[in-house]
Amino acid sequence: MDENFHQNRLKRLVFINSQRNLISIDLEEIPPCSSIGNTAFRFTSKWAIYGAVGLGVLVFIGILKTLFPLILMGLVMGFIWKQARTY
């Protein structure tokens, strides 16, 4: 049984190594002065873009909800101050 275990483990290791070899990149095939990587399309998933836009909108609305009452209160107080000085 112990020998069978080692044989199965060895088979799994050989299979894993063969799978790694299938997706390996031979660096000799890519010239060092190649600009292919620099001009490649960078993929960003749609949910990440939508999430970032949604979060930005929420932050923007939060800032407006904070600043709008302060601006409005400043305008009202300026109007009251102006009315108080004219009489």
MOPAC internal coordinates of N, CA, C and O (Angstrom, degrees):
PM7 1SCF
backbone

  N    0.0000 0     0.00 0     0.00 0    0    0    0
  C    1.4536 1     0.00 0     0.00 0    1    0    0
  C    1.5213 1   110.96 1     0.00 0    2    1    0
  O    1.2310 1   120.36 1   141.27 1    3    2    1
  N    1.3053 1   116.91 1   -38.73 1    3    2    1
  C    1.4548 1   120.51 1  -179.81 1    5    3    2
  C    1.5282 1   110.62 1   -64.96 1    6    5    3
  O    1.2310 1   120.58 1   141.59 1    7    6    5
  N    1.3229 1   116.49 1   -38.41 1    7    6    5
  C    1.4693 1   120.60 1   178.58 1    9    7    6
  C    1.5275 1   110.87 1   -68.22 1   10    9    7
  O    1.2310 1   120.30 1   141.79 1   11   10    9
  N    1.3226 1   117.04 1   -38.21 1   11   10    9
  C    1.4609 1   122.08 1   177.82 1   13   11   10
  C    1.5362 1   110.43 1   -63.81 1   14   13   11
  O    1.2310 1   120.85 1   140.15 1   15   14   13
  N    1.3277 1   115.97 1   -39.85 1   15   14   13
  C    1.4632 1   120.13 1   177.92 1   17   15   14
  C    1.5245 1   111.13 1   -61.31 1   18   17   15
  O    1.2310 1   120.80 1   135.19 1   19   18   17
  N    1.3366 1   116.07 1   -44.81 1   19   18   17
  C    1.4588 1   119.80 1  -179.69 1   21   19   18
  C    1.5281 1   111.91 1   -66.81 1   22   21   19
  O    1.2310 1   120.27 1   144.50 1   23   22   21
  N    1.3440 1   117.08 1   -35.50 1   23   22   21
  C    1.4566 1   119.74 1   177.87 1   25   23   22
  C    1.5255 1   110.94 1   -66.35 1   26   25   23
  O    1.2310 1   120.22 1   137.63 1   27   26   25
  N    1.3363 1   117.19 1   -42.37 1   27   26   25
  C    1.4662 1   119.98 1   178.33 1   29   27   26
  C    1.5253 1   111.04 1   -65.16 1   30   29   27
  O    1.2310 1   121.04 1   141.15 1   31   30   29
  N    1.3265 1   115.61 1   -38.85 1   31   30   29
  C    1.4732 1   118.70 1   178.51 1   33   31   30
  C    1.5224 1   110.74 1   -65.02 1   34   33   31
  O    1.2310 1   120.87 1   138.17 1   35   34   33
  N    1.3298 1   115.95 1   -41.83 1   35   34   33
  C    1.4563 1   120.00 1   178.12 1   37   35   34
  C    1.5264 1   110.66 1   -63.09 1   38   37   35
  O    1.2310 1   119.86 1   140.31 1   39   38   37
  N    1.3356 1   117.88 1   -39.69 1   39   38   37
  C    1.4661 1   120.94 1   178.15 1   41   39   38
  C    1.5229 1   110.64 1   -63.19 1   42   41   39
  O    1.2310 1   120.63 1   138.81 1   43   42   41
  N    1.3435 1   116.40 1   -41.19 1   43   42   41
  C    1.4690 1   119.34 1   178.87 1   45   43   42
  C    1.5264 1   111.38 1   -64.53 1   46   45   43
  O    1.2310 1   120.77 1   139.04 1   47   46   45
  N    1.3292 1   116.13 1   -40.96 1   47   46   45
  C    1.4636 1   119.34 1   179.22 1   49   47   46
  C    1.5256 1   111.33 1   -64.65 1   50   49   47
  O    1.2310 1   120.61 1   139.71 1   51   50   49
  N    1.3286 1   116.43 1   -40.29 1   51   50   49
  C    1.4652 1   120.35 1   178.14 1   53   51   50
  C    1.5198 1   109.82 1   -64.70 1   54   53   51
  O    1.2310 1   120.21 1   139.23 1   55   54   53
  N    1.3425 1   117.20 1   -40.77 1   55   54   53
  C    1.4615 1   120.74 1   178.88 1   57   55   54
  C    1.5295 1   110.66 1   -64.06 1   58   57   55
  O    1.2310 1   120.58 1   136.07 1   59   58   57
  N    1.3254 1   116.50 1   -43.93 1   59   58   57
  C    1.4679 1   119.82 1   179.65 1   61   59   58
  C    1.5185 1   110.35 1   -62.94 1   62   61   59
  O    1.2310 1   120.22 1   135.79 1   63   62   61
  N    1.3187 1   117.18 1   -44.21 1   63   62   61
  C    1.4627 1   120.11 1   179.11 1   65   63   62
  C    1.5229 1   111.40 1   -64.61 1   66   65   63
  O    1.2310 1   119.99 1   142.98 1   67   66   65
  N    1.3409 1   117.63 1   -37.02 1   67   66   65
  C    1.4608 1   119.14 1   178.52 1   69   67   66
  C    1.5315 1   110.25 1   -67.11 1   70   69   67
  O    1.2310 1   120.21 1   144.23 1   71   70   69
  N    1.3457 1   117.20 1   -35.77 1   71   70   69
  C    1.4659 1   120.00 1   177.76 1   73   71   70
  C    1.5235 1   110.24 1   -67.99 1   74   73   71
  O    1.2310 1   119.95 1   142.50 1   75   74   73
  N    1.3084 1   117.70 1   -37.50 1   75   74   73
  C    1.4715 1   120.67 1   178.19 1   77   75   74
  C    1.5222 1   110.55 1   -65.03 1   78   77   75
  O    1.2310 1   120.48 1   143.96 1   79   78   77
  N    1.3151 1   116.68 1   -36.04 1   79   78   77
  C    1.4531 1   119.89 1   179.92 1   81   79   78
  C    1.5208 1   111.48 1   -69.44 1   82   81   79
  O    1.2310 1   119.85 1   153.16 1   83   82   81
  N    1.3258 1   117.89 1   -26.84 1   83   82   81
  C    1.4554 1   120.22 1   179.89 1   85   83   82
  C    1.5269 1   111.56 1   -67.92 1   86   85   83
  O    1.2310 1   120.02 1   147.60 1   87   86   85
  N    1.3314 1   117.56 1   -32.40 1   87   86   85
  C    1.4581 1   120.11 1  -176.03 1   89   87   86
  C    1.5292 1   112.47 1  -105.96 1   90   89   87
  O    1.2310 1   120.41 1  -168.95 1   91   90   89
  N    1.3220 1   116.82 1    11.05 1   91   90   89
  C    1.4571 1   118.57 1  -179.97 1   93   91   90
  C    1.5290 1   110.23 1   -74.84 1   94   93   91
  O    1.2310 1   120.89 1   -26.13 1   95   94   93
  N    1.3116 1   115.91 1   153.87 1   95   94   93
  C    1.4616 1   122.29 1  -179.16 1   97   95   94
  C    1.5215 1   107.65 1  -110.74 1   98   97   95
  O    1.2310 1   121.28 1   -52.66 1   99   98   97
  N    1.2922 1   115.16 1   127.34 1   99   98   97
  C    1.4525 1   119.99 1   176.02 1  101   99   98
  C    1.5238 1   107.80 1   -84.64 1  102  101   99
  O    1.2310 1   120.58 1   -69.17 1  103  102  101
  N    1.3286 1   116.49 1   110.83 1  103  102  101
  C    1.4578 1   120.50 1  -174.94 1  105  103  102
  C    1.5233 1   112.91 1   -69.26 1  106  105  103
  O    1.2310 1   120.20 1   162.57 1  107  106  105
  N    1.3246 1   117.23 1   -17.43 1  107  106  105
  C    1.4588 1   119.45 1   178.87 1  109  107  106
  C    1.5207 1   111.89 1   -71.43 1  110  109  107
  O    1.2310 1   120.02 1   160.91 1  111  110  109
  N    1.3363 1   117.57 1   -19.09 1  111  110  109
  C    1.4583 1   120.44 1  -179.48 1  113  111  110
  C    1.5185 1   112.39 1   -81.20 1  114  113  111
  O    1.2310 1   119.61 1   163.73 1  115  114  113
  N    1.3142 1   118.36 1   -16.27 1  115  114  113
  C    1.4605 1   122.04 1   179.48 1  117  115  114
  C    1.5257 1   108.14 1  -102.10 1  118  117  115
  O    1.2310 1   119.78 1   -64.35 1  119  118  117
  N    1.3242 1   118.03 1   115.65 1  119  118  117
  C    1.4589 1   119.22 1   179.77 1  121  119  118
  C    1.5284 1   110.72 1   -67.88 1  122  121  119
  O    1.2310 1   119.94 1   -32.08 1  123  122  121
  N    1.3353 1   117.71 1   147.92 1  123  122  121
  C    1.4604 1   120.33 1  -176.95 1  125  123  122
  C    1.5307 1   113.34 1   -67.44 1  126  125  123
  O    1.2310 1   119.78 1   156.33 1  127  126  125
  N    1.3241 1   118.02 1   -23.67 1  127  126  125
  C    1.4638 1   120.10 1  -178.55 1  129  127  126
  C    1.5317 1   111.28 1   -96.19 1  130  129  127
  O    1.2310 1   120.15 1  -164.31 1  131  130  129
  N    1.3241 1   117.31 1    15.69 1  131  130  129
  C    1.4584 1   121.27 1  -177.73 1  133  131  130
  C    1.5226 1   110.69 1   -73.31 1  134  133  131
  O    1.2310 1   120.45 1   -42.74 1  135  134  133
  N    1.3338 1   116.75 1   137.26 1  135  134  133
  C    1.4672 1   121.33 1   176.57 1  137  135  134
  C    1.5181 1   111.27 1  -105.27 1  138  137  135
  O    1.2310 1   120.22 1  -163.70 1  139  138  137
  N    1.3179 1   117.18 1    16.30 1  139  138  137
  C    1.4592 1   120.99 1  -178.19 1  141  139  138
  C    1.5223 1   110.33 1   -63.49 1  142  141  139
  O    1.2310 1   119.81 1   137.82 1  143  142  141
  N    1.3230 1   117.97 1   -42.18 1  143  142  141
  C    1.4526 1   121.06 1  -179.48 1  145  143  142
  C    1.5176 1   112.91 1   -66.94 1  146  145  143
  O    1.2310 1   120.19 1   148.24 1  147  146  145
  N    1.3241 1   117.23 1   -31.76 1  147  146  145
  C    1.4649 1   120.67 1  -178.59 1  149  147  146
  C    1.5190 1   112.42 1   -73.71 1  150  149  147
  O    1.2310 1   120.45 1   149.88 1  151  150  149
  N    1.3252 1   116.74 1   -30.12 1  151  150  149
  C    1.4643 1   120.04 1  -177.61 1  153  151  150
  C    1.5242 1   111.98 1   -99.15 1  154  153  151
  O    1.2310 1   120.06 1  -174.31 1  155  154  153
  N    1.3244 1   117.49 1     5.69 1  155  154  153
  C    1.4632 1   120.48 1  -178.26 1  157  155  154
  C    1.5259 1   109.72 1   -69.50 1  158  157  155
  O    1.2310 1   121.19 1   -31.59 1  159  158  157
  N    1.3323 1   115.33 1   148.41 1  159  158  157
  C    1.4639 1   121.71 1   178.86 1  161  159  158
  C    1.5199 1   108.60 1   -73.01 1  162  161  159
  O    1.2310 1   120.48 1   -53.74 1  163  162  161
  N    1.3045 1   116.68 1   126.26 1  163  162  161
  C    1.4547 1   121.15 1   178.52 1  165  163  162
  C    1.5269 1   108.66 1   -91.34 1  166  165  163
  O    1.2310 1   120.69 1   -61.87 1  167  166  165
  N    1.3149 1   116.28 1   118.13 1  167  166  165
  C    1.4630 1   121.68 1  -175.18 1  169  167  166
  C    1.5165 1   110.15 1   -89.40 1  170  169  167
  O    1.2310 1   120.70 1   -53.29 1  171  170  169
  N    1.3160 1   116.26 1   126.71 1  171  170  169
  C    1.4520 1   122.73 1   172.92 1  173  171  170
  C    1.5237 1   106.74 1  -122.19 1  174  173  171
  O    1.2310 1   120.89 1   -49.01 1  175  174  173
  N    1.3096 1   115.91 1   130.99 1  175  174  173
  C    1.4617 1   118.80 1  -176.26 1  177  175  174
  C    1.5258 1   110.78 1   -67.21 1  178  177  175
  O    1.2310 1   121.38 1   -29.56 1  179  178  177
  N    1.3324 1   114.97 1   150.44 1  179  178  177
  C    1.4673 1   120.63 1  -176.89 1  181  179  178
  C    1.5166 1   111.76 1   -65.03 1  182  181  179
  O    1.2310 1   120.08 1   143.73 1  183  182  181
  N    1.3386 1   117.45 1   -36.27 1  183  182  181
  C    1.4579 1   118.74 1  -178.12 1  185  183  182
  C    1.5180 1   111.18 1   -66.37 1  186  185  183
  O    1.2310 1   119.97 1   149.65 1  187  186  185
  N    1.3355 1   117.67 1   -30.35 1  187  186  185
  C    1.4689 1   120.17 1   177.88 1  189  187  186
  C    1.5343 1   110.08 1   -69.56 1  190  189  187
  O    1.2310 1   120.53 1   140.25 1  191  190  189
  N    1.3292 1   116.60 1   -39.75 1  191  190  189
  C    1.4671 1   120.48 1   178.87 1  193  191  190
  C    1.5221 1   110.34 1   -67.47 1  194  193  191
  O    1.2310 1   120.64 1   132.71 1  195  194  193
  N    1.3349 1   116.38 1   -47.29 1  195  194  193
  C    1.4632 1   119.70 1   179.09 1  197  195  194
  C    1.5229 1   111.35 1   -62.77 1  198  197  195
  O    1.2310 1   120.06 1   140.99 1  199  198  197
  N    1.3078 1   117.49 1   -39.01 1  199  198  197
  C    1.4590 1   121.39 1   178.21 1  201  199  198
  C    1.5091 1   112.14 1   -64.16 1  202  201  199
  O    1.2310 1   120.41 1   138.09 1  203  202  201
  N    1.3394 1   116.83 1   -41.91 1  203  202  201
  C    1.4629 1   120.55 1   179.13 1  205  203  202
  C    1.5286 1   111.11 1   -66.48 1  206  205  203
  O    1.2310 1   120.48 1   138.68 1  207  206  205
  N    1.3336 1   116.70 1   -41.32 1  207  206  205
  C    1.4676 1   120.12 1   178.04 1  209  207  206
  C    1.5289 1   110.19 1   -65.18 1  210  209  207
  O    1.2310 1   120.20 1   136.64 1  211  210  209
  N    1.3245 1   117.21 1   -43.36 1  211  210  209
  C    1.4684 1   120.95 1   178.89 1  213  211  210
  C    1.5169 1   111.85 1   -62.35 1  214  213  211
  O    1.2310 1   120.69 1   137.46 1  215  214  213
  N    1.3258 1   116.29 1   -42.54 1  215  214  213
  C    1.4629 1   119.85 1   178.00 1  217  215  214
  C    1.5172 1   111.08 1   -65.81 1  218  217  215
  O    1.2310 1   120.27 1   140.88 1  219  218  217
  N    1.3319 1   117.10 1   -39.12 1  219  218  217
  C    1.4653 1   120.47 1   177.18 1  221  219  218
  C    1.5195 1   112.01 1   -62.90 1  222  221  219
  O    1.2310 1   120.67 1   139.27 1  223  222  221
  N    1.3340 1   116.32 1   -40.73 1  223  222  221
  C    1.4720 1   120.28 1   178.19 1  225  223  222
  C    1.5224 1   110.45 1   -63.89 1  226  225  223
  O    1.2310 1   120.29 1   137.29 1  227  226  225
  N    1.3355 1   117.05 1   -42.71 1  227  226  225
  C    1.4615 1   120.15 1   179.28 1  229  227  226
  C    1.5231 1   111.89 1   -63.56 1  230  229  227
  O    1.2310 1   120.31 1   138.95 1  231  230  229
  N    1.3280 1   117.00 1   -41.05 1  231  230  229
  C    1.4636 1   120.46 1   178.04 1  233  231  230
  C    1.5232 1   110.20 1   -65.63 1  234  233  231
  O    1.2310 1   120.21 1   137.11 1  235  234  233
  N    1.3263 1   117.20 1   -42.89 1  235  234  233
  C    1.4633 1   120.96 1   179.30 1  237  235  234
  C    1.5276 1   111.07 1   -61.79 1  238  237  235
  O    1.2310 1   120.31 1   136.26 1  239  238  237
  N    1.3206 1   117.01 1   -43.74 1  239  238  237
  C    1.4698 1   120.62 1   178.69 1  241  239  238
  C    1.5259 1   110.38 1   -65.17 1  242  241  239
  O    1.2310 1   120.12 1   141.00 1  243  242  241
  N    1.3143 1   117.38 1   -39.00 1  243  242  241
  C    1.4607 1   120.65 1   177.40 1  245  243  242
  C    1.5204 1   112.28 1   -62.25 1  246  245  243
  O    1.2310 1   120.74 1   138.57 1  247  246  245
  N    1.3265 1   116.20 1   -41.43 1  247  246  245
  C    1.4702 1   119.81 1   177.87 1  249  247  246
  C    1.5226 1   110.35 1   -65.87 1  250  249  247
  O    1.2310 1   120.18 1   137.02 1  251  250  249
  N    1.3322 1   117.25 1   -42.98 1  251  250  249
  C    1.4667 1   119.95 1   178.45 1  253  251  250
  C    1.5238 1   111.48 1   -62.76 1  254  253  251
  O    1.2310 1   120.56 1   139.15 1  255  254  253
  N    1.3363 1   116.53 1   -40.85 1  255  254  253
  C    1.4670 1   119.36 1   179.62 1  257  255  254
  C    1.5234 1   111.30 1   -65.47 1  258  257  255
  O    1.2310 1   120.26 1   153.32 1  259  258  257
  N    1.3082 1   117.10 1   -26.68 1  259  258  257
  C    1.4592 1   120.39 1   178.42 1  261  259  258
  C    1.5202 1   111.30 1   -81.46 1  262  261  259
  O    1.2310 1   120.27 1   137.01 1  263  262  261
  N    1.3216 1   117.09 1   -42.99 1  263  262  261
  C    1.4637 1   120.67 1  -173.90 1  265  263  262
  C    1.5281 1   113.43 1   -82.73 1  266  265  263
  O    1.2310 1   119.79 1   148.41 1  267  266  265
  N    1.3256 1   118.00 1   -31.59 1  267  266  265
  C    1.4572 1   120.39 1  -175.61 1  269  267  266
  C    1.5330 1   112.85 1   -59.14 1  270  269  267
  O    1.2310 1   118.81 1   132.97 1  271  270  269
  N    1.3221 1   119.87 1   -47.03 1  271  270  269
  C    1.4715 1   118.39 1   177.59 1  273  271  270
  C    1.5233 1   112.85 1   -63.17 1  274  273  271
  O    1.2310 1   120.39 1   144.49 1  275  274  273
  N    1.3323 1   116.86 1   -35.51 1  275  274  273
  C    1.4708 1   119.33 1   179.21 1  277  275  274
  C    1.5275 1   111.00 1   -66.45 1  278  277  275
  O    1.2310 1   120.47 1   137.38 1  279  278  277
  N    1.3237 1   116.71 1   -42.62 1  279  278  277
  C    1.4693 1   120.46 1   178.36 1  281  279  278
  C    1.5243 1   110.32 1   -64.61 1  282  281  279
  O    1.2310 1   120.79 1   134.71 1  283  282  281
  N    1.3255 1   116.10 1   -45.29 1  283  282  281
  C    1.4585 1   120.38 1   179.87 1  285  283  282
  C    1.5328 1   111.02 1   -62.57 1  286  285  283
  O    1.2310 1   120.40 1   138.03 1  287  286  285
  N    1.3245 1   116.83 1   -41.97 1  287  286  285
  C    1.4596 1   119.95 1   179.05 1  289  287  286
  C    1.5326 1   110.64 1   -65.08 1  290  289  287
  O    1.2310 1   120.31 1   141.56 1  291  290  289
  N    1.3042 1   117.02 1   -38.44 1  291  290  289
  C    1.4682 1   120.27 1   177.22 1  293  291  290
  C    1.5195 1   111.79 1   -63.39 1  294  293  291
  O    1.2310 1   120.49 1   138.90 1  295  294  293
  N    1.3375 1   116.68 1   -41.10 1  295  294  293
  C    1.4627 1   119.77 1   178.07 1  297  295  294
  C    1.5240 1   111.53 1   -65.28 1  298  297  295
  O    1.2310 1   120.41 1   137.60 1  299  298  297
  N    1.3295 1   116.82 1   -42.40 1  299  298  297
  C    1.4678 1   120.53 1   179.28 1  301  299  298
  C    1.5216 1   110.36 1   -64.33 1  302  301  299
  O    1.2310 1   120.57 1   136.38 1  303  302  301
  N    1.3195 1   116.51 1   -43.62 1  303  302  301
  C    1.4775 1   119.08 1   179.31 1  305  303  302
  C    1.5260 1   111.51 1   -66.37 1  306  305  303
  O    1.2310 1   120.28 1   144.70 1  307  306  305
  N    1.3308 1   117.07 1   -35.30 1  307  306  305
  C    1.4646 1   119.75 1   175.66 1  309  307  306
  C    1.5192 1   111.17 1   -65.01 1  310  309  307
  O    1.2310 1   120.60 1   139.82 1  311  310  309
  N    1.3265 1   116.46 1   -40.18 1  311  310  309
  C    1.4666 1   120.00 1   177.44 1  313  311  310
  C    1.5220 1   110.88 1   -64.60 1  314  313  311
  O    1.2310 1   120.38 1   135.86 1  315  314  313
  N    1.3353 1   116.88 1   -44.14 1  315  314  313
  C    1.4696 1   120.34 1   178.34 1  317  315  314
  C    1.5237 1   110.43 1   -62.82 1  318  317  315
  O    1.2310 1   119.81 1   137.69 1  319  318  317
  N    1.3305 1   117.97 1   -42.31 1  319  318  317
  C    1.4679 1   121.92 1   179.11 1  321  319  318
  C    1.5240 1   110.42 1   -62.21 1  322  321  319
  O    1.2310 1   120.23 1   139.07 1  323  322  321
  N    1.3313 1   117.16 1   -40.93 1  323  322  321
  C    1.4582 1   121.34 1   179.33 1  325  323  322
  C    1.5267 1   110.77 1   -65.11 1  326  325  323
  O    1.2310 1   121.00 1   137.36 1  327  326  325
  N    1.3396 1   115.70 1   -42.64 1  327  326  325
  C    1.4696 1   119.22 1   179.01 1  329  327  326
  C    1.5301 1   111.25 1   -66.47 1  330  329  327
  O    1.2310 1   119.79 1   143.52 1  331  330  329
  N    1.3159 1   118.01 1   -36.48 1  331  330  329
  C    1.4534 1   121.55 1  -178.58 1  333  331  330
  C    1.5255 1   110.66 1   -69.64 1  334  333  331
  O    1.2310 1   119.35 1   148.17 1  335  334  333
  N    1.3151 1   118.85 1   -31.83 1  335  334  333
  C    1.4702 1   121.43 1  -178.18 1  337  335  334
  C    1.5269 1   111.95 1   -81.20 1  338  337  335
  O    1.2310 1   119.89 1   157.06 1  339  338  337
  N    1.3313 1   117.81 1   -22.94 1  339  338  337
  C    1.4545 1   118.44 1  -177.99 1  341  339  338
  C    1.5146 1   111.96 1   -81.40 1  342  341  339
  O    1.2310 1   118.61 1   159.37 1  343  342  341
  N    1.3276 1   120.25 1   -20.63 1  343  342  341
  C    1.4587 1   121.25 1  -179.70 1  345  343  342
  C    1.4942 1   112.53 1   -98.10 1  346  345  343
  O    1.2310 1   120.10 1   180.00 1  347  346  345

